[in-house]
């Protein structure tokens, strides 16, 4: 009997699972797995062109690994479907697909999901990866601008340029910051190896994302080679490096030099004026040395059109060149420069070249013998500041925001005497030349204090601590300060309002929380650029309260800065959101104690007032006695004095 019941029981279970697997419909599967949304909804984006790209909205990367191996050059666009910048630059991606679909394979991946997120774990979108066969993959870190990226991809497709005449050489040099010339004899097998190293070096330089534009040229014409070697005063050289200042250096052969070593040699012989660290934020360490600082405020996203290369970069290139290298080589390269100017005399690009390269007009006027430029280069450091990201930095220096003014703006800070000078007009060669010779005409203001302020000594507080991003993550995950309420303060050193908030919090910590063991105020510098995207705040200053929690994570409550930053408002904010009994009781007792002290102070003021009244009455009584009006007035005033004393005693009791 029992065996029959067990058999029926197992049969019912089997039938149930069989029916449940068959009843599961496609609609049910959709509720379990929803395909992620792509930012590219329009299938037709290139009229009259058979262009296509591979889109992976779910973040899958398995198929890409196989497709990359079959293509010479691959362009990978990593985006997030919710990110506004990704959607904005999606149109730029489609334009590049239209222009280069026959030569480059394009991919787009929603990297907020799937394998892509697990592999890259990006904190900022979008990102671009470029993969070149036999070279490798690298991230594109230069500006997202159509003209700039078009030129960049053209260089990747054709990194080398054949030069046949002296006019082509000067023309090529006029469009680059520097040109590396290679001379190869392809009848020799060893020369073929040198050519491969030369080619790989050009690709390595593009992969390094250096904003210093260098062209790689090949010369096969012996007559042209002899002309250039005479200019360079360097015979029997396989590799020659030229800049607009003239010949720089040469190598007899690169047969046994690795491509990465050749690239390093090129960079060592050039002055890179666009170092990437100058773009992101002003380095505090650089700002602290004794050199003067020329701060150039720019809008980086709209900075990289042709007008910038012609009008702005060339000026900065010229003035940033190290004095030890450029000023020494001016006279040495006079032969090259004269030849260059002679070439420009007979070509239509002369005017354009002089506008884009102030050095040419500078040498024509024989002003290069002046020492002012060399001194300026030795004593001044140029820093680029993104005005959109660090607009408060200019506000702190100048006292106003040039929101609608023309960029770029240049400000010189003399660190020694704490003086600020501003170039009021356009940032052009003439104004900078005046600026170097007589900066006093551009005087703006003086930062140094006229009176010394006495230093207030304060002991270090245990409940007001500066932390890093790792500690902040531990606080949110409830690993650190577990049994305490936490108030987190996001700030940076270039924010004027942050300083005021910091001052308020320090006073709050000293006045109210000095002996409190259940609440801590933490401050974190957002300029460190090491926080994950989910920990970032959208502005500074930001105050976030995290009450004590028994769970594995903390709740976050944002302080509304529309309220005033008074101590009363901050205390109310903390009392309202605190869930720690210790913090609540401490603040309540503190409020009671503060009210009692105020009552005592009011009583003391009342006693002082009554005593003054008694003194006046006593003086009036003495005057009455002197004028023999003692009997009548004495009785009246004596009663008043007695009443004052009685009331005073009652108040004191």
Secondary structure, 3 states (H helix, E strand, C coil): CHHHHHHHHHHHHHHHHHHHHHHCCHHHHHHHCCCCCCCCCCCCCCCCCCCCCEEECCCCCHHHHHHHCCCCEEEEEEECCCCHHHHHHHHHHHHHHHHHCCCCEEEEEECCCHHHHHHHCCCCCCEEEEEECCCEEEEECCCCCHHHHHHHHHHHHCCEEEECCHHHHHHHHHCCCEEEEEECCCCCHHHHHHHHHHHHHHHHHHHCCCCCCEEEEEECCHHHHHHHHHHHCCCCCCEEEEECCEEEEEECCCCCCCHHHHHHHHHHCCCCCCCCHHHHCCCHHHHCCCCEEEEEEECHHHCCCHHHHHHHHHHHHHHHCCHHHHHHHCCCCHHHHHHHHHHHHCCCCHHHHHHHCHHHHHHHCCHHHCCHHHHHHHHEEEEEEECCCCHHHHHHHHCCCCCCCCCCEEEEEECCCCEEEECCCCCCHHHHHHHHHCHHHHEEEECCCCCCCCCCCCCCCCCEEEECHHHHHHHHCCCCCCCCEEEEEEECCCCHHHHHHHHHHHHHHHHCCCCCCCEEEEEEEHHHCCCCHHHCCCCCCEEEEECCCCCCCCCCEECCCCCCCCHHHHHHHHHHHCCCHHHHHHHHHHHHHHHHHHHHHHHHHHHHHHHHHHHHHHHHHHHHHHCCCHHHHHHHHHHHHHHHHHHHHHHHC
